[in-house]
Amino acid sequence: MKRWLMPLSLLGVFFFSHWLYTMTKVQSATIVEQYDENGNVIGFSEYVKGRVVAITDVVEEPNGNQAYLLEIELLGGRFRGKRALFRNYIHPTGFPMLNINADVGDIVLCRVAGTGEVLSTRTLVQDYSRDGFIVALLGFLFAVVILVGRETGIRAVVTMVINGLLIYFVLLPMVHRGHSPVWAVVLTCALISIQSRLIVAGFGRKTYAAILGTIGGVVIAGLVILYAQQYLHFTGLEKANAVELVQSQSAAYLDFAGLMIGGMLIGLLGVANDAAIEVASAMEEVNEANPNLSIPQLIVSGMNVGTDILGTMTNTIVFVYFGMRLLIVLGVVGTDIIPVTTMELFSLGVVAAELVRIIAGTFGLVLTIPLTAAISGLFHWYARRRALARAYA
């Protein structure tokens, strides 16, 4: 059966990716619906995908903009399969990077409206369709992971899929229902840590120690961030997209400060999980090689491994967060767009929030190592005590 495991897994990845890619093309998202007194839909507006069939005309407008008239075949929604003319506005000046330069054969995201069975003339090209390519790239990644990692790669792919499902079906619904984002993230991180460790490493002392050490590190980092949030008066609106969301009445129930803290904790989970399992695995190997080693000496061995991990992982946290926020740094340092002094720079909400993210993440990682070492040592002590009791029974 093992000889067929990898080919079957690759085949499963192919069919799943193809199915998901097809679904992204035909899906639609309703924006507004209008009903008559009998509850029938009489007017609606929705997002759908469409394929550009032809560019029929280019209209020059008085303000210098250009309106491209695109014939587009709708791939989903209420008017799936129909063709319609869509306006695509191109701005030669101002912000040309925001233009959607769609060509024949491209799949774009469209905004359509209609009344009954009639498609309205208020149709616009909204954006490029990017999710299909992301799905294909993700499927290719899964295939490469399986080819390189074999059985371990298969388990890694399974954990990645389950992690995505946990975020989509546990974390996001809890936040949408008004639960505390911090506790929702802590619960989700715990579930992710448990299932990923059990699937990849299996049941055993090192798995249990890694799970508890990871959860402990995440909780400690959460406490640090909570204290910093209160002391530094973060609102969670330090980013422009959050400001846009809060202006929407449908987002009035969201706890933006909690969401910011939750995002910081999720960023820590990956590195804390890796550090914990490496420390626990090293202690397991040392114990197997020298079962006469005392528990304090075993813990010291785990800590020695942890310090080596610490030197690289802390830099990883800084580089990852800095790389993700490089545009922010460029926006506030050394430009005339946002002229600030060094003193003002570290008081900017967006900059301070990112610095707290790095510091708290490093804090959680640093404490994950001794927590895991101590818990693993406790498990080994208990296992030796049970073995001794059985020997004298």
HELIX and SHEET records of a PDB file:
HELIX    1   1 LYS A    2  VAL A   26  1                                  25    
HELIX    2   2 PRO A   96  LEU A   98  5                                   3    
HELIX    3   3 ASP A  131  LEU A  166  1                                  36    
HELIX    4   4 ILE A  167  LEU A  171  3                                   5    
HELIX    5   5 LEU A  172  HIS A  176  1                                   5    
HELIX    6   6 PRO A  181  ALA A  201  1                                  21    
HELIX    7   7 ARG A  205  LEU A  232  1                                  28    
HELIX    8   8 ALA A  240  VAL A  246  1                                   7    
HELIX    9   9 GLN A  249  ALA A  251  5                                   3    
HELIX   10  10 PHE A  256  ALA A  289  1                                  34    
HELIX   11  11 ILE A  295  MET A  324  1                                  30    
HELIX   12  12 LEU A  326  VAL A  332  1                                   7    
HELIX   13  13 THR A  342  LEU A  345  1                                   4    
HELIX   14  14 GLY A  349  TYR A  392  1                                  44    
SHEET    1   A 4 SER A  28  TYR A  35  0                                        
SHEET    2   A 4 VAL A  41  GLU A  60 -1                                        
SHEET    3   A 4 GLN A  66  LEU A  74 -1                                        
SHEET    4   A 4 ARG A  83  ILE A  90 -1                                        
SHEET    1   B 4 SER A  28  TYR A  35  0                                        
SHEET    2   B 4 VAL A  41  GLU A  60 -1                                        
SHEET    3   B 4 ILE A 107  THR A 115 -1                                        
SHEET    4   B 4 VAL A 118  LEU A 119 -1                                        
SHEET    1   C 4 SER A  28  TYR A  35  0                                        
SHEET    2   C 4 VAL A  41  GLU A  60 -1                                        
SHEET    3   C 4 ILE A 107  THR A 115 -1                                        
SHEET    4   C 4 LEU A 124  TYR A 128 -1                                        
END                                                                             
